[in-house]
Amino acid sequence: MQNKAVKLTLAAVGLCMLAAVAGAIAMPWLVKWYISWETGRTAILIAYYACLPFALTALVCLWKLLQNIRAEQVFQERNSRLMAVVSWCCVGVAAATLATFRWYPPLIFVTLSMAFLFLIVRVVRNCFIAATAIKEENDLTV
């Protein structure tokens, strides 16, 4: 059952990667359709393209993390490092949207959401680090 969940999550991550790349291509048209206010349009475009590298990096890390879980290598130091990268990607998105929310105020909600997500991922990462230490200790016990 867990393998099905991992496969489903991998598919979702893959779809998100495709959506992010498709969004990079379609964003100028989508923003023009969504908002007529020129300054808001520019702010959204700047925020999107500034956030895109962070989003893609986080998605690649999630992909690798899921591959490790699928290979039953869960409590490994490399997974903690992947989670650290994901958390800092959240900070990058928060910073990019904070820098542009002055011109499009609703972006502050993205900033706050990503800051909160950073905290959540860090707590889970700390749990992973503790579990990894316990696993390594148990592996040494005969």
C-alpha positions in Angstrom: 0.0 0.0 0.0 2.8 2.4 0.9 4.4 1.9 -2.5 1.1 3.0 -4.2 1.1 6.1 -2.1 4.7 6.9 -3.0 4.0 6.3 -6.7 0.9 8.6 -6.6 3.0 11.3 -4.9 5.8 10.9 -7.4 3.2 11.4 -10.2 1.9 14.5 -8.4 5.4 15.9 -8.1 6.0 15.2 -11.8 2.7 17.0 -12.7 3.8 19.9 -10.6 7.1 20.1 -12.4 5.3 20.1 -15.8 2.9 22.7 -14.5 5.7 25.0 -13.4 7.5 24.7 -16.7 4.2 25.2 -18.6 3.5 28.2 -16.4 6.8 29.7 -17.3 5.8 29.6 -20.9 2.2 30.7 -20.5 2.5 33.1 -17.6 2.7 36.4 -19.6 -0.6 35.5 -21.3 -2.2 34.2 -18.1 -1.4 37.3 -16.2 -2.7 39.5 -18.9 -5.9 37.6 -18.8 -6.1 37.6 -15.0 -5.3 41.3 -14.3 -5.5 44.4 -16.3 -3.5 46.6 -13.9 0.0 46.9 -15.4 1.9 47.3 -12.2 0.2 44.2 -10.6 0.9 42.2 -13.8 4.6 43.1 -13.7 4.8 42.2 -10.0 3.2 38.8 -10.5 5.5 38.1 -13.4 8.6 39.1 -11.4 7.5 37.1 -8.4 6.7 34.0 -10.6 10.0 34.0 -12.4 11.9 34.7 -9.2 10.2 31.8 -7.4 10.4 29.3 -10.3 14.0 28.2 -9.6 13.2 27.7 -5.9 10.0 25.8 -6.8 11.8 23.5 -9.3 14.6 22.9 -6.9 12.2 21.9 -4.2 10.3 19.6 -6.5 13.5 17.9 -7.6 14.4 17.4 -3.9 11.0 16.0 -3.2 11.4 13.6 -6.2 14.7 12.4 -4.8 13.3 12.0 -1.3 10.4 10.0 -2.6 12.7 7.8 -4.6 14.7 7.1 -1.5 11.5 6.3 0.4 10.5 4.0 -2.4 13.9 2.2 -2.1 13.1 1.8 1.7 16.0 4.2 2.6 13.9 6.5 4.8 16.0 7.6 7.8 19.1 8.6 6.0 21.2 11.7 6.4 20.8 12.5 2.7 17.0 12.7 3.2 17.5 15.3 6.0 19.7 17.3 3.6 17.0 17.2 0.9 14.5 18.4 3.4 16.8 21.2 4.4 17.0 22.3 0.8 13.2 22.2 0.5 12.9 24.4 3.6 15.4 27.0 2.3 13.5 27.0 -1.1 10.5 28.0 1.0 12.5 30.9 2.4 13.5 31.9 -1.2 9.9 32.0 -2.3 8.9 34.0 0.8 11.7 36.5 0.1 10.8 36.9 -3.6 7.1 37.4 -2.9 7.9 39.8 0.0 10.0 41.9 -2.4 7.1 42.2 -4.8 4.0 42.4 -2.6 4.3 46.2 -2.5 3.1 46.3 -6.1 0.6 43.4 -5.7 -0.5 43.2 -2.0 -2.1 39.7 -2.2 1.4 38.2 -2.6 1.9 38.8 1.1 -0.3 35.7 1.7 2.2 33.6 -0.3 5.0 35.1 1.8 3.3 34.2 5.0 2.3 30.7 3.8 5.8 30.0 2.7 7.3 31.2 5.9 4.9 28.9 7.8 5.8 26.0 5.5 9.5 26.6 6.1 8.8 26.1 9.9 6.8 22.9 9.2 9.5 21.4 7.0 12.2 22.3 9.5 10.3 20.6 12.3 9.8 17.4 10.2 13.5 17.6 9.2 14.5 17.7 12.9 12.3 14.7 13.5 14.1 12.9 10.6 17.5 13.8 12.1 16.5 12.4 15.5 15.0 9.2 13.9 18.2 8.8 11.8 20.3 9.0 15.0 18.1 6.4 16.7 18.2 4.1 13.6 22.0 4.3 13.5 22.3 3.6 17.2 20.0 0.6 16.8 21.9 -0.7 13.8 25.0 -0.7 15.9 23.3 -2.8 18.6 23.5 -6.5 18.1 
